[in-house]
Amino acid sequence: MNFKITASLYKKELLDIFRDKKTIIIMLVVPLLLYPAIFIFAAQISVSVMNEAQEKSYTIAFDFEESADRIKSVFENDSSEYGYSVNIADNISDCKEALENKEINAYITSEKDDSGKTLYRIYFLSSDSDSANAASVANDMLLEYRNDLRTEILEANGINADSVLEPIKIEQNDTASSEQSVGYMLGSILPVILAVIIVMSATYPATDITAGEKERGTLETLITLPISGKEMFASKFLAVSTIAVFSAFINILSMAAATGFLYTSVVTYNSDISIDISSFVPAVIITGICVIVFAMFISAMTMGICSMAKSFKEAQNYMTPFTLIVMLAGYVSFIPSVEFTASTALVPVLNICLLIKQLFTFEYNTALILEVFVSNIAYAAFSIIILSRIYNSENILFEENAKEIKLFERRANIKSGGTPGIGDAVIVLLLSVIFMIYSSAIIAAKLPLIYSIIIPQLFFAAVCIAGALYLKCDMKKTLFLRKPDFICIVSAIIIGAGNILVNMVLTSVFSLFMNDSTDEMNQSMQLITDGRPFIQLLLIIGILPAVCEEILFRGYLYSSVKNRMKPLAAMIIVSLTFGLYHMNLIQSTVTAILGMILVYSVYRTECIFVSMIIHAMNNSFSVICMSYPDNAVIKRINEIPPVQGIIMFSVIGALLIFAGFYIIKKHKRINC
């Protein structure tokens, strides 16, 4: 790739983007004018509403006579102490009708309950803000009246009312600093705003320089120039990333300026408030670095999605669900029960939102910060690889482009045979991951935790099979449904045994550096498996994921990229995707290596049942270790010195894996 040509193309793309007035409006006018106006206007509206609520006079009627004068005096005399102004409406013949006609804001009735106590009912309209506020005022005043009655009764019996009604005093003291309080508010709002801003900022330029150029016919002209697909892709990607990052920082500065103005206004009226702005510098720096990486990931995703479209309008339609997914993931960070852990640090979009939220409350977990940073680099790299593949293939970019996403076509227009397109596989994969992430909380609240494995796994298999049937795919080619012979089965068992040993070594090594992630993974599995029969666990944890995940990853996904990429690139993509899907740093690393072994076995044998056997052996061994921790063999394995065990298991495991694949390779007349 010629960097001078790339730089020239990059300048050309930026100039084209900045020539468009819409880009300037989205990047500069909106953040510099709209956000400060919204912030200041919202603050003024809030103050105005609060002042109006206190200054407004509420009209309340009494639909009874007994003790009415006494209660009226409480309303008239004590309401001002609460900051309320109350008007007592007299001579109301029909209070219910008066309330419905909004002649009064609320009315109170009196009756005796079964125990002989007086019951006061407050009637109001929840659909009317003044009526709802009047009901709150009436409730406060009746509580005041009740306290007066208690005091009178106690004093009439010679008892000190204060010592009985208030035997203790309660005082709340907020130990959080002003910086922590402000940081908590910023951390709750800023992440979602940033995520949405980056998507919006990347969407328009990405749409314009991909689908827009196709529609105008300028992309074909660009391809005729003496430049490579990599140079063209790199220039466009850098241009979109620059716009997304620049827009994000402009928005941050704009919001900071608006916040500073509000802070200055508050300090003017209350000089006791003091905030050390410099304490936010580390959080802002780390956020800025992560925003750059996140913007690169979003830019690659938006360009990839828009590249599948043939027109500007079609690209916008494709981007709508992606934008909604990003917004949904951002809003999940508002849920109090969603914590920043080793698992959530791997969830795209959500990890950035939770990280910023934690940073602005001055909590710095170095391991989780690195995990978010590395995972977003991995997501960005993965997206860039896919995007570069699109720009290196004119079939994907032009003639065959529409066929890459056939799920949006009418089934009657789809030809029978073949395998899913890359776009179809991405949609199925996204649906599966989104279902797994956001159904987990619902399943955990309604059903036993074991169903958090069963239901997503069945969904994976169902959505793949349904997708293949809708696309009229060749099921044997899509899912590699070839009958394994004896040699294949034996080879799979040998490879599975070697894989178990290698995985034991990898898990032990990674757990030395990431103990928190290991503990979290073990605790989750303990909650799921505790007290369940071995056979049930073997079927649900050992075999079910081995079948359903293989259908999704080594079947549907691998068949979509197998004939569209070089073998190594296709296997790496499937393996990395399989690792990231597990959303735990240790588990993701180990399963990515396992994924490489599994996809290579399918590549060699064209048989998904081989990978299912290897996968089932790996999962079943974990079930055995959890179910029988006191078994003599397992105890003996655990007693082996760490260094000796690592060397021994690594060598034996590698030899077994090599032997298994060697047998497959030498098996000339393979019948798998």
C-alpha positions, 0 to 999 in steps of 0.5 A: 500500500502506497502511503502517499496515495492513501494520504492524497485520497484521504485529503480528497475524501475529507474535502468532499465531506466538508463541501457538504453543508449537512456535514458542517451542520451535524459537526459544528452547528448542532453541538456548538449551538444546540446543546448549550441551548438545550442545557441552559433552556432545560435548566431554566425550565426546571427552575421555573417549574419548581418556582411555579410549583411553590408559588402557585395557589391550589384550591382544595374543597372539603366534602364533610363538616365534622372537624372541617373548621379545625382542618381548614385552619391547619391548611390556612395557617401551616401551608405557608411553612411548606412553601404552599399557598392553599385556597379553601373552596366553600359552598361546593355542592358537587365536589366530584363534578367541580374536580372534573371541570377543574374548578378545584384542584382536589377535595377531601372526604371523611368517613369512619372505618371498621375500627371507628377511626376517621378516614380522610380520602383525597381525590385528585386527577393524576392527569393534571399536574396542578391537581396532583400537586394539590393532592401532595399538599393535602397529604402533607397538611393532613399529616400535620393535623394528625401530629397535632392530634397526637400531641394533644392526646399525649399532653392531656394524659400528662405525657411529654409528646416530644419524647414519645413521638420523636424518641430518636433523631435521624440525620443524613450526611452525604460524605460524597464530595462535590466532584463525586456528585457532579461526576456521578451525574456526568457519568450517567448522561455522558456515555449514552450521548457520546455513543449516539453522537459518534454513530450519528457523526459517522453515519452521514459521511459513511453513507455518502462515500459508500452508497452515495458514491455508488448512486452517483457513479463516482465509485466506479470511476475511482476504481479505474484509477491506478490505486489498490482496494486497500488504499481506497478503503484506508482513505475512506475509513480514516476520513470517516473515523476523523469525522467521528472523532472530531465530532465527538470531541467538539460535542464534549467541548460544547457540553463542557462549556454549557456545564461550565456556564451552569456551574458559574451561574450556580456559584454566583447564587451560592458561593459555598459550592466549590468543584475542583475541575482538575480532578476530572482530568484523568477521567477525561484523558482515558475517556478521550483515548477510548472514544478514539478506538470506539469511533474507529470501531463504529466507523468500520461498522457503519462503512461496512453496513453502508457498503452493502447498500446500492443507494443513499436511502437504502443505506439509511434504512440499513443504519436505522436498526444499527443505531437503535442497537447502539442506543439500546446498549447505551441505555442498558448502562442506566440499569442499576443492576448492570455492573462493570465487570470482566464480562460486561467489559467485553460487551460492545458499546456497553463496555464504553458506557460503563467505563465512562460511568465508573471513571467519572465517579473516580473509580479506576480499575486498571485491569477493566480499563485495559480490557475495554481498551483491548476489546475495542481494538479487537472489535475495530480490527475485526471490523476493519478486516471485514471492511477491507475484504469488501473493498477488495472485492468488486463482486461484493461492492457492486454486482453481487452486493445485493446478494450478500444480504438476501434475508431482506429479499422476498423468498420467491426471488431467492434461488435455491442452493448455495450458502448464506452470504456474509451479510446474512451471517452477520445478521443472524450472528447479531440477532443471536448475540443480542438475544443472549445478552438481553434475554439473560436478565429476563431469564434469570428473573423468571426462571432457574439459571440453567435456562440461561444456557438452554434457551439461548442455545436453542435460539442459536440453532433455530435462527440458523436453521430458519435462516437457511430454510428461508434463503433456500440454502443447500443444508449439507453445504451450509451446515457441513452435514456429512456422515463421519466414518470411523477414522473421523470419529477416532481422530476427533476423539484424539484431537478432543483429548489433546484440546482438553490438555491444552485448554487446562494449561491455557486456563491455568496460565491466564488465571495467574494474571486475571484472577478476578475474571476466573473467580467470576466465571467459576461463581457463575458456573457454580450458581448454574450447576449447584445441586443438579444431577450429573446427567442433566448437566452433561446434556445441557452444558456438555452436549447442547452447546456443542451442537447449537454453537457448532451449527451457528459458528462452524456451520452457518458463519463458516459456510458464509465466509469459506468461499469468499475469503482465503481459508486462513482468513475465514478460519481466523474470523470464525475463531475470533468471533467464537472467542468474543461471543463468550464475553469473559477475558479468560474464556474468550482467549481459550475458546478462540484457540478452541475455535481455531481447532474446531474450524480447522477440523471442519475445513479438513473434513467438511464434516460438522460432526467432527467439531461437535465431538471435540466441542462436546468432549471439552465441555463434558470434561468441565462438567466432570470436574465441577460435578466430581471435584473429589475424584481421585484422578482429578485430585491427582491432576491438581496435585501436579506441580504447576511448572511440571504440569504446564510443560507435560500437558502442553507437550502431550496435548500438542502431540495429540492434536497434531496426531489427530489432524495427521490421521485425517490428512492421511485418510485419503478416501475420507467419507465425512 
